[in-house]
Amino acid sequence: MSGLCEGRVVIVTGAGRGIGRAHALAFAREGARVVVNDLGGAMDGSGGSSLTAAEAVAEEIRARGGEALANGDDVSDWEASERMIRSAIDHFGGLDVLVNNAGILKVAVIAQIELDDYMRIVNVNQVGCLLGMKHAIPHMAHGGGGSIVNICSTSGMEGQPGIVAYTSTKWAIRGMTRTAAVECGPLNIRVNAILPGGINTEMGRGETKGFEGVDTQAVYKKLPLSRMGEPREIANLALFLASDDASYCTGSDFVADGGWTTCRPMF
């Protein structure tokens, strides 16, 4: 029995850990050939480039009988982003799905944030998403169509204190997703956004500078589902949106937050 994405070529950015890793493994499980992109470095975007994380996930896929290529290109750089897209074409012969997952976060209130920190987050989260779409669309159109899944956040639906840069980029991704869907519909390319709430990752558990002392588990217990989400739950939604089962879905927000935005629990 064929998988949901059997034979399709998929790029997942920021796939070295967390939700991105779950995406890469899920697509491979469903028969896709996966380009595992990850620049390496810390969650706030600091640190040098490293292929270690991407290679580890790619090797995990190959060990399970799948096809994967590790890639360490910087999604926020014009030429590197174009090179990442080209790697899928050269190695696997095409491109069917792009999951723009790469994202970083730094905690700082508006009155104290440094412009360099703000722009670093904008460049990775927002510009990276834009460049991925820009460079992928012509190849997808040439191949007859495709699907783009932009990983957003419930932070793109409301104000979040202390993370103005991250929140700004997530609102922007929602707007870009809708614009791209309108432009790409005639090309048979569907574009959708997934808005996760708190997910069981380093970021979701609050294990980043600035969240010290926050009892995230207490927050998640206030949700209608009384827990944080798991990366595989977001990956399964991405699989659906990339598959033919979602053939009439484009330009939409798909929220997976355990009910977070219905009750808005406060830290």
N, C-alpha and C positions, 0 to 999 in steps of 0.2 A: 504494500500500500504506500503510495507516494505521500510525501510530507506536504505541508501547506505551501512551502516555497521551494519545492524540488527543482534543482538545477539553476535557480536564480542566483545572480551575483549581488551581494549585499555589502555595503560599507557601513560599519558602525564606528563613529568617532568616540573618543574617550572610553574605549572598550577594555582598558586594562584592569578595571576594578568596578565594584558596585553595580549599578544598574546597567552600565555599558557592557560589562562582562556578561551579565545575564542575557542581554540582547544577543550578543555574539554566540553564546552557547545555544540559545533557543533557536536562532535561525539555522545554525549548523545542524541541530537535532532534526529540523524540519526539511533538511536536504539542500539548504543553500550553501553556496561557496562564499566564504566570508573574508573580507579585508578587515583585520583587527587593527584599528588606529588608536594609538595612545602616545602622547608626547612624553609622559612621565612627569616627575616633579610633584610638589605638594598640592593640596587641595586649593590653596590660594593662588596657584599659578607660579609660585617661586620654585627654584631648583632647576637643574639642567635637563636637557633632553635625554631620554633613556628609552630604549626599545625593550627593556627587560620585561615590563608588565605586558606589553602587547605580544611579545614572543611567548610568554608563559601561557597566555590564553589561546594563542594560535596552536601551540603544541598540545594543549589540552583538547582542542577540537580534533586535531590530527590523530591523537591517541584514541579517540572514540570513532575513528574511521571517517572523519569529515575532511573537508578541504578548507584551508585557511592560509592567509598571508598576513604576516605582521608588518605594520607600517608605523613609522615614527614621525610623520610630517606634522608640522604646526598648522592647525586649521585656521589660525588667525592671520596667516601669511598668504598673500595672493599666489605666489609661485608654488609654495609648498602645498597649498590646498589643491591647486590644479594638478600637481604631481601625484597627490594622493588619489584623485579621481582617475588619473591616467594609469596608475598602478593596477587598478581593477580591470581596466580595458586591456592592458598589455598582458596581464597574468591570466585572467579568466575569460577574456574575449568580449566583455560587455559590462553593462551596469543596469540593474533592475530596481534596486532599492537603496536609498540612502537614509540612514538613521543619524540625525544630527543630535548627538547625545553629549558631547564634550561640554563641560561647564565647571566653573570655579566660583568660589565664594570667599568673601572677607568681611568680617563684622566691623562696622564703623558707622556711627551716626553721621548725619549730614554735616553737622557743625565741625566734625573732626576728620572727615575723610580726606585723604590726599588724592589729588588729581591723578597721579600715576597709578595708584591702586584702582581708582574708579575705571580708568581707561583700560587697564589690564583685564579687568572683568568684562568690560564691554567688548574688547577685541576678541576674547576667547568665546564668550557665550553668544554674543549678538553678531559680530562680524564673521566669526567662524561659521555660524549657521548660514548667513547670507552667502559667503564664498562657496560653501559646500553646494548650495542650491545653484548658484550661478554656473559653476563648472560642471555640475552633474546634468543639468537640464538638457543641454544640446546632445549629449550622449544618449540619454534616455529617449529623447525625441527621435533620434536616428534609429534607435532600436525598436521603436513602435510604442513606447510608453514606459511607465514605471510608477513607483510610489516613493514619496518622501515623507518621513515621519520626524517631526521636530519635537524634541523632548523639552517641554516647557516646565511649568510648576504652578501650583496654586498661588504662589507668590505673584504670578502674573494676573491674578484676579482681585487682589486686595493690597493694601499697604502693609508692609512688614517693617517694624522698627529695627534699626541697626544694620539693615542689609539693603541700603538704597541702590547700590550698583547692581546687585543680583536681581532685585525686584524690577529695576528699570529694564534690564535685558530680557526678562521673562515676559513683561508686557510687550516689548518690541517683537519678540519671537511670535507672539500671537498675531500681531498685525502683519508681519512678513508672511506668515503661513496663509492668511486669508488672501493677501495680494498675490502670492505665488499660485494659489489654487485657481484664482480667476485667470491669471495669465497662462497657466499650464493645462487647464481643462481641454482646450482644443488640441493639445499635443498628446492627449491620453495619459497625462501624468497627474496623479492624485497627490494632494499635499494636505496633511493633517497634523494636529498637535496633540500630544499627550501631556496632561497636567497632573503629575503625581503630587500627593501630599507627603507626609512623613514616611520615608521608606527606610528599612533596616540596612543602612549604609553608614559609613563614617560621618557623612554630612547629616543624615537623618537622625542619628543618635546624638547629635550635638557635640561630636568629638572634634571640635575645631576651636581655635583661639577666639575668645569672645563669648563663648557659650558656657564657660565654667560656672558650675553651681546650678545650672538649669536641669531640673528633673524632667527630662523628656518623656520618660515612661508614665509619669503622672499626667502629663498632657494627653498622651495617646489614650489613656484609660478613659478620658472624657469623651472620646469619639463614639459615634453610634456603634461602630464595630469593635470598640474597646482595645485596639491594638494598632501598631504601625504596620505598614505594608511590607511585603517581601519583594526583592528585585524581580523575581520570576513573574510576579503578578503584573508588573509593568511590561516586562518582555513579552508576555502572552498577549497583551493588548497591542503591542507593536507588531507582533506576528499577524494578528487579525487585520490590522490596517494595511499591512503590506501584501496581504493575500487577496485572491479573487473573491473571497467571502465579503470583502469590504468594497466591492466594485462600484457602489453608488455613494461612497463616503468621500467627500473632499471639502476642504476649507473649514473643518470643524475642530472644536475643542473636545477632547475626551478626558474627562476628569476621573482620576482613580485616587481617592483620598480618604477612604474609610468614613466619609461623611464630614470631613474637616470643614468644608465650606458651608455646610448646612447649620453648623453650630459655632464655628470659629472659636475653639478653645484658646485661651490666652496663656502664654508662658508665665 
